[in-house]
Amino acid sequence: MATLLASLFVALQTQTANAATVDTNAWYILLNRNSGKALDVYNLATNDGARITQWTRNNGNQQQWQFVDSGG
């Protein structure tokens, strides 16, 4: 049993992670893998604290997101 666990641990260690490159100048639509719905700013709000929901994808401005470099 210990040999099996050790070989499984080694197998898991050898897998490498591949991160996607994010373009900070591009706009993205973020979809939930399970529901298929898009991240959406409720009622097209632009104020601080606006509610974020999942909604059927419609490609509107309220569903477009941009990644910002946090400087880290």
Buried (B, 14 or more C-beta within 10 A) or exposed (E): EEEEEEEEEEEEEEEEEEEEEEEEEEEEBEBEEEEEBBBBBEEEEEEEEEEEEBBEBEEEEBBBBEEEEEEE
